Amino acid sequence: MIHNKFYRHDDKNQDVNLLRNRFKEEFSSADFRNNFSYNLVIYDDNKPVCLGRLEMKSGLFVIVGLSVDEIQQADKVRDLAVRLLIRKAADSGAQGVYVKLSGHAEAEIDFYKSFGFQLANKNFHEEFTYYRHGDISGDCCPEKANEKKR
């Protein structure tokens, strides 16, 4: 069974630390001293398999990292994680959320575009920055959306 939990910046959680160490490269731009941040951990059968991080930077919510273990449902877990991070930002009063992406990772850019992210005018640390306005709704997986259309 898949479930999730958000941990605030000051929560000393062993699952967050375990995933931070496992995904060091993916979270190299994260500021783990940021007082206004959330760590999302997604569990598969009570095993931590995904870490997502949302930080407030200069008054803006930014997804600064998202990594999933290589599990059978990794694509669905990654999809769920993005939706949960967008919802958390909206629940915290954000009008939208930013994500920093590498300019050469077309698959990653396309993934975020599927959630409505568009290239933003703001640029953080000389990386391509994408923005999505508003909260999220709809089906969590493209397969379910396609089933409803039939």
Buried (B, 14 or more C-beta within 10 A) or exposed (E): EBEBBBBEBEEEBEBBEEBBEBBEEBBEBBEBEBEEBBBBBBBBEEEBBBBBBBBBBEEBBBBBBBBBBEBEBBBBBBBBBBBBBBBBBBEEEBEBBBBBBEEEEEEBBEBBBEBBBEEBEEEBEEEBBBBBEEBBEEEBBEEEEEEEEE
